[in-house]
Every structure is written in structure tokens, then in C-alpha cells.
């Protein structure tokens, strides 16, 4: 079975993928790689590769998807499958860059909770019974990671490169998935990514926003399961 490597969204830890880890760790090796040692996407991706299995299926959500695309660019021969969830292949817009500075200033002043609670997390989720619990988990993950990680990740996102050419070159089983109600990385962006990756599968998860891995874990896991089976089949066929 192909090892599965998971990359988290901004200010998230392994709890983001708790439903996926519970399921897929009974089938294969599952490795989670934090993104907290560098302030640029290239350095984060190189660190992921240093710690990763020789070959692996790579799944990243949001910032994790951005780093996953850079991993694919740096070492395509090691990536046996690519799952990009609720993410963005483009360089950061100037309008978003302008927001990053004031947010980092607030965090340096000890206001991380305020930034996460009031400016970021409310935009993440669809309405639903589990929304409050998931928001609380997101805030707790951010507080546990702390101010310095927020600054590093903000800088990395602000300076990230465009990865459209990387996606055009992908030649492994690829899943492009997002929540139907994702406002940060909307379905239109994922349809564009699907068009870039020949043979990719596009999945739009109903009743989910930016975090379908937590909002709709059963539906998300079904798509991931099919993708992993495709990765395993391709790996066997090429040996």
C-alpha cells in the first residue's frame, strides 16, 4: 500500500485529519507533516521531503495544498498521487497581501485569539450542527501552535509562487476536492485546477465549507479512498 502523507491547513495540526487518520491508518502507513519551521513555501516543501517516505501519496488542505504543489514541483518522481483540498494554485493577490501585515502586527501584540476567532475562522465553515465544535477545535489548534507559527505561515503564504505550470505537468492520480460552500477557496478555483491536471477527479462536497475533512468526513473519506486505490493500482502497474 502506498504511504499517505498529510499536510495541514494554516494554524492546524494533526487533529484536522483525525477522521482520515482513524480510517486510513488501518490500511497503510499514514504520516502527518507539520508546516512550522520555515517562512517560505520552498523551505517548507524541502522539509516535508526530508522527512517523507521515499514514495508517497500526498494530500494537502488549504496551505497544505499549496505546500503539496511545491513538493510536487521539487520532487515529482517521489509523489505517487496528489490530493489537493480547498486550496489555491495561484500567487497571493495584492489585496490579500495587504491584510497579512495588520494581522501579523496584531499577533505580535498578543492578539492571536482575536485574529483567529474574529477574522479567519468565521469564514471557514458551512452552517451545520457541528459548526461550533469545529470552530472551537480550529481556535484551539491555532493557540497551541502559537504566535511564531502564525507569523511564519503568513509570510510563506504571502510570498508563495504560482503553481499552474506545476499542475500542468502532473501525471499521477489526482483528486481536486473542495466544499461546495467554501468561500476562501471556492469551487470555481478547483474547476480551474481540474482543467490544469489531465485526468484529475473533481469532487465538490455538499454541505461543507473550507474544511470538509471535519465537516463531512464520511463523504470526504469516500473520495480519498477511491483516490488512494487509484494510487495503489498505478504503483502496482508500474513495478
N, C-alpha and C positions, 0 to 999 in steps of 0.2 A: 504493500500500500504506500502511496506517495505521502510523505510527511506534509502536514499542513502548518503553515506559518502565518500567524495572525498579527496584523499591525493596527494599533488603536487610533481612534479619533483624538482631536486636540483635548488635552486635560482628562483623558480617560486611561484607566488601567485595565487589567485582565477581566475585571468584573463586567466590562462592556460586552464581552463574549462569553459570559457564563453559560448561557444556553447552548452555544455552539461547542464549547469545551466539554460540557457534560455529555453531549451526544457523540462528537467525533473522536474524543479520546478513547472511547470503547472500540474504535475501528482502526486507529492509526496513531502514529506519533503526532502530537499537537504541541507546537511551540509558540509562545507569545513573546513578542519582542517590544519592549518599551521604547519610546521615542523621546529621550530626555537627556542626551549627552552632547548635543550639538545645536548650533543656532542656524544651520543651513541644511537644506534638503539633501544635498550631495553627501555631507558628512553623516547625516542620519542613515542614509541608504548604505553607505560603506560600512557603518557599524552593524547594521542588520546583517549584511553579508558576512561579516567576520564571525558572527555568532550562529549563523544559519546552517542547516544541513547542507550537504553537497548539492542535492537537488530537492526541490520542494514545490508544492502548490502554494501560491501566495495570495492572501486575502487581506485587503485593507479597506477601512471605512473612513471617509472624510479625509482628514490629514493622513491617516494611514494609507488611503488610496493614493494620495499624492506622493508619499514616500515609496509606495509599491511601484508606481510608474517609474520612479528614478532607479529603483532596484532592477526593474526590467531593462532599463536603458543601460545600466552599468554591467549587468551580468545576465543577458538573455539566455545563455546556454545553461544556466542553473535553474531557471524558472520553468516548471513543467505544467503550470496552469496559473491563470491570473483571474482573480475576482475583485472587481472594483465596485465598492458600495458607497452610494451617496457621496460622491467625490467630484473633483473638478480637474480637468486636464490642462486648464489654461493658467497663464501667469496671472498674478493678482491684479485686479483693477485698481486704478489710482484712487477711486472713490473709497474702496475698502482699505487701501494703504493708509489713507488719511485717518481712518478710525483707529488703526492699530496703535498709533502713538499715544493718544489720550488714554486708551485702555491700559497700555503699559505703564503710563505715569500713575494711574490710579492704583495699579497693583503694586508698584514700587512704594506707594504711600500706605500700603497695608489694606487695600480695599478689594482684594481678590474675591471675597464672598459677594460683594456688591456687584462687581463686574459679571461674575458667572450667573448670579441669581437674576439680575435685572436686565442685563444687556445681551446675554448669549443664550442661556438655556431656554428661556421662554419661546424662542424661535425654533426649537429643535423638534417638537413632538406634535403629533396629531391629537385631537381630543379622544379621550377614552378612559376606561376605569382605572388603568394602571398609570396614567399620566403623572399624577402627583408623586407616586412612589419612584418612578423612573427619574423624574426631575431631582428628587432628593438624592438618589444614587449618583446622578451626574455631578451635583454640587459637592457631595462627599468625596468622590474621586478627585475632583479638582483641588479641594482643600488638602487632601492627603498628598497630592503631588507638589503643591506649593507654588510660591511666587516665582522662583527662579525658572522652573519648568515653563510656566506661562510666558515669561519673557523670551526664553529660548525658542519656544514653539511659535510665538508671534513673529519673531524675526525670521525664522525659517519659512513660514508661510508668506511673509511679505516679499521675500526675495526669490521665491520659487520660480523655476523655468517653465515655459510652455512645453507640454509633452505630446503634442499632436503627432509629431513625426515618430516618436516612440511607439505610440499606439498603432500607427500605420504599419509598423514593422512586426507587430506581434503575430506569432504563428503557433500559438498553443491554445488549448481550450480556455475560453474567456467568458466570464459571466459579468455582465453590466447590470447592476441591481440598484434600485432606489425605492424609497417610499413614495407612494402616489401623492402625498401631501407635503413632501419635502420642500420647504421654502428656501433653504440655504443652497441646496444643490438640486434644482428641480428636474423633473423627468425630461424636459426638453434637452437639457445638457447631456443626459445619459443617452438619449436617442442619437445625439451627435457623436458621442463616444462609440456607440454601437455601429454607426456608419463608418467610423475610422478603423475598427478592428474587424477584418474579414472573418466571417464565420462565427462571430460572437453571438451569445444569447443575451437578449434584453429581457429583464424581469422588472415589472412595476408592481410593488406590493401594496395592496389596498389597505386602507385604514392604518397607514403608517406615515410618519414624517421622516426626520433625518436619521432616526435610529431604529430601523426595522429589526435589527438583531435583538433588541429588547422589546419593542412594541408588538411585533408579530413574529416571535421566534419560530413557531412551527412552520409558518409559510416560508420564512427565510431559510430555515434549515432544509426544507424540501428542495429549494432551488440550489442550495450549496451542495446537498447530497448528490444531485444529478451532475453538477459540475465536477465534483470530486471523482465520481465514477468515470466521467469522460477523461479526466486526468490520468486515472489508473489504467484505463483501456489504452490510451495513447502511449503511456510509458511501456506497457507490455508489448505493444505492437512495434516499438522502435528498438527493442532489445534484441 
